[in-house]
Amino acid sequence: MSKLPNVITQFSAYKQLIQNRSPKTVEQYEIDLTLFLKYIKATQNGVSESDITAIDETDISDVDIDFLAKITPDMIMSFLMYAARQRENKSSVTARKLSAIRSFFKYYTVNKKILEVNPAKDIESPSVKRALPKYLSIEESIALLSAIESDTLSQHRERDFAIATLFLNCGMRLSELAGISLSDIDPDLRSLRVTGKGSKNRVVYLNEACKNALNAYIKVRAQGEVRDKNALFISRLGTRISIKTVQWMIGKYLKLAGLEYRHFSVHKLRHTAATLMYQSGQVDIRVLKDILGHEQLNTTQIYTHVSDSQMEAAMSANPLSDIKPKNHSDE
């Protein structure tokens, strides 16, 4: 892999230090921009679009502001079509790449004022069809929890049950759950603090199910060796539990519950909490936005989809639903 050019590293530093983007987000920017610049440089040097290996091996360490100044909207459109055709990127991935390119050029035109024109500014983003989120039903959620409770051979049953309970009730992200410390928890277990995207903190309130599960786990937490004294969820090595361990554990119990065929994952448990809260009819969409830690309301609106039972109930609620045709056979 070639060394990143200064034009990308400066942009990355701005995103992480000034705009407080997460390291994972910044890394994705770098990946998208690296491929973009490799494609531009390679094709300008006569490399065919179909030669993916040659494009991937293109050295862009010497790309500078003068190089960026020569990039046109047509070149960007060609790259987006290349990503869709040759890389088989979905429209959502292509839209993300365009967003990275647009932000990249905005940095050098608006923030740094080195370039005069942002060639990506007026390019329309690909239309992205938002799929309905997959989630567990109430029965499936109970089956998952029961699978954990029934695993009498596990030394971490209370821990795993508490983790699944928090996911299903609070809708927190995987990284948020793994990062919870004892110092983040209210002494009365009324709430806890999580660190979300962009290192932003928010308070998550705990219902009775969460309180009971955490109480049961905390009682047995210190039975083994605990190296990380402040971490809430501890691994078998006594350190803070890793994201991969949580993913493996949830996958294990989804399989034991007979749900692996549905291709559920940890993130689907977040979808489950959000969907069940909204479908209960007692959680306003704006409240749900804050619970999930979304910055924009339109991100939360994906959970406003209705279930089949809700649609059936709506049809039955129509005041004309009980009208029957007259029997004309006797006329």
N, C-alpha and C positions, 0 to 999 in steps of 0.2 A: 504494500500500500504506500502510495507516494505521500510525501509530507504535505500537510495542509498549507495552502498559501496564506500569507498575512491577511489578505482581504477577508478570509473566512474566520481566522482566529480572532481578529479584532471585532468582527461582528458577533462571534460567540461570546466574547468577554462582555460586550455590551448587553447581550441578552441575559446573561447569567448574573452579572454584577449590578447593572443598572435596572433592568426590568425584572430581576429576581425570578427568572425562569428556572425550572428544575434542571439538574444535570442531564436527566433522561430526555427532556424536551430539547435542550441545547444539542445533545448528541444526535437527535433525529434531524435537526436543522443541518448539522454538519454532513450527515449522510446524504441528505437530499441535494444540498448545494454542491457537494463533491461530485456526485453523479452528473449533475447539470453542467458543471464546468468541464468535466471530462468529455461529456458529449459534445459540447460546443467546440472545444479545442480539437478533438479528434476528427469531427466531421469537417471542420475548417481546413484540416490537413489532409483531407481526401479519404478518410476512413469510412467504410460503408456502415450504415446503421445496423446491418445484420451481423457485423463483426463485433459481437458483445464483448468478447475477450479483449480485443484490441482497445475498445473504449474503456473497459475496466482498468487496463494497464497503462492508460495514458497518464503521464506525469503532469500535474498541474501546479507544482510547487512554485513555478515562475509566474503564475497568473497574477496580474497587477491591475491597478486602476485603469491604465490605458487599454488593457484587454477588455475590461468590463464596459468601457465607454463605447466599444464597437459592437456590443450585443444589441440586436434589434428585436422588436416584438415578433417578427417572423421566425427568428431563431428560437425564441422561447416556445412559440407554438409548435415548431418542429420537434422540440424536445418533449413536449407534452404528448404529442402524437407517438413519438418513439417510445415513451414510457408506457403508453397504453397498448401499442402494437407489439413491440419487441419484448418488453418486460412484463406484459400482460397485467399492468396495474389496473385496479378497479378505479372507478370514477372518484371514490373517496380518497384513494391514495394519490391520484393525479391532482386532485384539488389541494391536498396537503402540500405537495411539491410546489404548486403554483403559489400557495400562501407563503412558503419559505422563500421563494425567489422574489416575490413582491416585497416582503419584509426586508430582505437582503438589500435590494436596490433602494428601498425607502431610507434605510440607514445611511447609505452613501449620498443620497440626494437631499434628504431633509435634515438628518441629524449631523452628518459630517459636512454636507454641502460641498462635496468634492465632484460629484457628477451632476450634470444639469438635468438629465432626463431619466425617469424610471420607466424602462421599456415594458415592464410587467403591469404597470398601473392600470391600464384600461383593458387588459385581457380578462374576459369573462370566465369565471370559475365554472368547471364542469358541473352539471346538474347531478346532485347526489341524492339517491333514493335512500331514505333512512329506514332501515329494517326495524320491525318491532323487536324490542328486547326479549330475549328468552328468559323465562323465570320459572321457579318451582311453584307448584300449586301448594295450598295449605297442607294437603295430604302428603305430598312429596317432601315438604319441609319437615313434617313430623317424622316421616320415614327416615330421613337423613339423621335427625337427632336421635331417633330410636336405635339406629345402627351404631352410633357412637356409644350410647348408654349400654348396649348389649355386648360390647366388646370387653368382656371381663378380663381378658388376657393383657389388655393394654395398661401400661404404667402411666399413661398420660390421658386417661379417660376424662378426668375432670377438666383438664386444660383444653382438650380438643372439643369437649361439649361447650365450654365457655366461648371458645373461638367461633364455633358455628352459630351459637346463640347470638353473639354480637353481630356477626355478618347478617343474619336473617332478620334481626330486629332493628339495627341501627343503620344499615346500608353504607357502612364505611368502606373505604378502599383497602386493598390488601396492604399497601405500604403504610397506611394510617394505622391499621390494626397491629402490624408487626412493630411499629414504632412506639406503641403506648408504654409509658413508664409508670411505676407506682406513684410517682410524684404528680402524675397527670390526673389522678383519680381523686374525686371528692371523698373526704373521710367517711361520709355517710352513704357512699355509693349512689349519690343522687345524679352525678354526671361525671364525665371525664373529658379531657382535652386531647384532641388529635391534631397532627400537623398534616395539612393537605397539600394540594398542588401550589407551587410558588411559595412554599414554606409558610403558608397562611394557617394560623391556628383557629380552630372553632370548637365550641362546646357541644358535646353530644350527651343528651339526657338519657338516663337508663330507666327502662321499665322493670317490672317485677321479675320477669324472666331473666333479664340481664343481671340484676342484682343477685338473684338466687344462684345463677351459674357462676358468677364471679366469687361470691362468698364461698361456695363449695370448692372452687379451684384454689383460692388464696389460702385456705386451710391446709391444703396438701402441697402447696408450691414449694415450701422450704424443706420438705422431707429429704430431698436429694441435695447434692452439692449445687450451690448457687454462686456462680462467679460474678455475674452481672446483677448486683444487688438491687438495682433500680428498675430493671426490665420487668414488665408484667409477665409476659409469656416467655418461659424458659425452655430451651432445648434440652435434649438428654445430656449434653455436655455442660450444662449449667450456664450457657450464654444466651443472649437474646435470640429468640427463635427467628430463623431466616424466612424470607419470602418463599423460597423453594420448598422448605419443609412444610409450610402452611399449604402450599399448592398440592404437594404430594399427599398430605394428610386428608384434605378435603376430597381429592380424587379417590383415595382409598375407600372412604366411607360412602361416597356416591356409588361406587361399585358394589359395596356390601349392601347398600339399600336398593340395588337393582336399577339404578338411574343412570348408569354410565352410557347407555344407548342413546340418551337424550343429549349427549355431548355437553353436559353442564360443566361449569368451571367455577372457580372462586368468584370471578367477577359477576357470574350469573346470580350469586347469592346477594350481591348488592342490588342487582336488578329486582330480585325477589322482594327484598325489603321495601324498595321504592314502590313497586307495583302493588303489593298487598296493602301498603299504607294508603295509597291513593284510591284503590278500589274499595276500601272500607267506607269511603264517602265522608270520612271525618277529618281528612288532612287536606288543607288548601294547597294548591300548587305552589304558592309563594313560600309557604312554610316548608314544603318538601324540598324546594330549592335550597333553603338554608340548611336543612338537615343533611343533604347530600354534599354540600359544599360547592355547589355550582356557582359560577360567576354570572352566567346569563340564564334568564328564565327559559329561553328557547331550548337550552340543553335539557332542562327538566321536562319539557313538554312531551318528550318521547314516551313518558310514563302515563300519559293521559289516554292511551289506547283503552278500549273497552273490551271486556270479556264477552264470550258468547252468551253467558248467563245474563249479563247486564243488557245485552241487545234483546234477548228473549223477553226479559222483564219489561223493557221499554215498549215492546210491541204489545204485550199484554195490558199495559197501562193505558193504551189508547182507549178513549171512551167509546169508540165504535167497535171494540174488539169482541163484544158479546152479541152483536147483531147476527141473527140467523135468517136465512132465506125462508120465505113462506113455503109451505107445502102445497103446491098447485095440483097435486095428483087427484084431489077430491073435487076439483072444480068441474 
